[in-house]
Amino acid sequence: MLKIKNILVFLKIITPAVKCLFLGLFIIVTTSFNVKKHPYYVSVVDVKYDMKQKTLQVSARLFTNDLEDALRKTGNKTIDLLNPKVKSEVDSVLFKYIKQRLHISINSKLQNLTYIGYEKEEESIWTYLEIKNVPLPKTLKIDTKLLYDFLPQQINIIHSEVKGIKKSSKVSNPESKSEFSF
C-alpha cells in the first residue's frame, strides 16, 4: 500500500510539460520500431540478353514483406518466402503472380517466361526468369505491374542490356510500359 501512495504522490508532482515530453517520447519510440513499413516502394527489373545462349535473362528485386503481402492477398493464404514449408508450392505461387504482372515482348512478339527460382538478399527477394531461343532484340517492350495492385505508390525501375548497350527506365503506378530500341 505504501508503494501505491508513493506512486500517486509522484504522479501529482509531474508537471504537464513533463507528461507531454513522456507522451511524445513514447510515440516516437513505438512508431520507429515498425519494421513492416518502409518509406519507399521501389522494385527493380533487370533484363539482359545473352548472345551465346540466345536467352533473355530476367531478374526482379522486390521487398520481401511487400511481396509476401501481395501473395497472401492474391492466394488467400500466408506465404513465407524466407522459410517456406513447401518450397515448390511457394515457387508456383510466386511464378503465377509474376507472370500475371510482367510481360516482355521482343521485336514486337510477346514472350513466355520460364521460372528459374528466387533468393533472399537483405530485405528483398530476387526472382530469376528467362526466355529461351530468342533472336537478337532490336526492340524490347516491358510491361511491369509488379505490386501495383497493392501499393499505389509503387515505382518499378527497369534496366535492359543488349550487346553491351545498357538502357534504363522508371515507371510509377499506374504507368507500366517501357520500350527500348537497340
N, C-alpha and C positions, 0 to 999 in steps of 0.2 A: 504494500500500500504506500509505503514511503517513496518508492521509486516512481509511482504514478503521479504523486503530488509534485515531486521534483520536475518531472517532465512537463506537467501543466504549468508550473511556475516559469520554467524555461521558455515555453511557447508564448507566454504572455509578454515576456520582455523582448522577444524578437520583433524588431520594427518592421513595418510594411515594406520598406525598401529591401531589407534582408530577405523577406519572404519572396518578393519579386525576383531577386537575384537567384535564390534557390530554384524557383519555378523555371526561370529562363535556362539555368544550367541543366536542370532535369530534361527540359525539352530538347536542348542541343544534344545531350548525351544519348537520349533514346532515339532521336531521328538519325544520328550519324552512324549508328550501328546497323542500319537496314542494308544488308549486303545484297538483297534481291534486286534493288534498283540501281541503275547507273545513269549518269547524266546524258548519255547519247545512245543512239540506236543505229549502229553502222555495221554493215556486213560487207564482205569483200568476195568478189567472184573473179578468179584468175582463169584465163583461157590461153593455152599455149599450143601451137601446132608443132608436132614432132615430125620433121620431114623424113627421117629414116623409117619410122614405123607407120607413117601416114595416118597418125591419130591426132585427135584434138584432145588434149588433157585438160580437164576442168576440175577446179577445186573451189570450194565455197567455205568461207570462215564466218561463223555465226556465234553470237554469245550463247553459251550453254543454257543459262536459265531462260532466255527468251525462246530458244528453240524447243526446250522441254515444255514450256507453257503452250506453244503453238501445237506441238504434237499431242499434248493432253487434250487441248480443245478440239482438235480435228478427230482424234481417235477415242475420245471419252474415257481414257484411262491413263494412269500415271506412267510416264516413260522416264527411266533413269539412264541417261547416256553415259554417265561416268561409271556406274556399277550395274550394268544390265543383268537381269536374272537369266534371260534367254537372248543372247547376242543376235541370233538370226532373226528373231522377232523384231528387235529394235532396228536392225538393218532394213528389214522390209518396210516398217512404218516410216523410217527416215527417207528411204528412197521414194516411196509413194508420195510423201509430202513434197520432196524436192522436184520430182518430175512433173508435178501438177503446177509448179510455180516458176520453173526455169526452163526456157525454151531457146534453142540455138539453131539458127539457120546458117548454112554455109553455101555461098553462091546462090542465094535465094531458095535453097531447098532445106526444109525442116528436117532436123536430125534426131535420131533416137539416142538417148543417153544410156550408158551402161554403168551400173553402180560398182565401185571397187571397195569402198569402206570408209571408215572415219577414224579420227584420232583426236585426243584431247590436247590442247595447248593452252596453258594458263586458264583463263576464264572462258575459253571458247572451244568450239569444235570445228575441225577441218573435215569436210566431206570430200571424197575423191570420186570422180566420174571420168568417163572417156567416151569418145566417139571414134569407132574404128573404120578403117578403109575409106578415108575421105580425101578428095582431091585438094590440091593446094588452094587455100581460101583466098579469093580475091575480095570477097565481102563476108563479113561476119555480122549477123544480127543477133543480139542477145536481149531477150525479154525476161527480166527477173522481177518477180513479185514476192520474193522470199521475205516472210514475216510481215508483209503489207496488210494482210487481213487481221492482224492482231496488234500491230503497232503503227498508228497513223503517222508517227514522226520518223519512221524507218527510212534510212538512206542506204543505198547499195552502191558501192564503188566497184567498177568493172575494169579489169586490166586485161589486155589482149596482147599476144605476141605471135607474129608470123614472120619467118625468115629473119629473125633478129630485130624486126621493127616492132617497137612497143608503143601501144596507144592505150589511153585510159579515158574513162567517163564516169560521171556521177549521176545517179538518178534518185530522186526523192519521191516518196509516196505522194500521189498516185502515179507519177511518171515512172515508166518501167522499161522503156526500149532504148537501146543504144545500137548504133551501126558503125562499123569500122570498115574502111577500104584499104587494101594493101596492094 
